[in-house]
Amino acid sequence: MKTQYRTIEERLEHIEMAVQEVKSLVLKLAVPKAVPFERETEEFMNVKELVKLAKVEATVIYSACAKHDLKFIKLGKLYKFRKQDVLEWMNSGHSENRIDVDDYVDKYIQKHRLKG
């Protein structure tokens, strides 16, 4: 059924109302319905922030990541840590462990690529 409009303004108003209706429908579909509140407020930290919080060297953190003692997310070259995971790691006593000699030597060799 074709609707006749008396003026261009009436047609533009009808089009604008239709666009607003489409926008509201798209927004309803785009927003997830059941996002837990905890996920929205979850805090992430980078290595520098973790060094300050745990009062350990960055090598200790990277070593813990390599050993899978500390959960992390890697975004390209960046390491990100959930604050909750960091607190659990610190409470477990792993943050107090210093990097052992073998790990230090391995990292040094990887960094400097010693040729024999």
Buried (B, 14 or more C-beta within 10 A) or exposed (E): EEEEEEEEEEEEEEEEEEEEEEEEEEEEEEEEEEEEEEEEEEEBBEBEBBBEBBEBEEBBBBBBBEEEBBBBEEEEEEBBBBBEBBEEBBEEEBBEEEBEEEBEEBBEEEEEEEEE
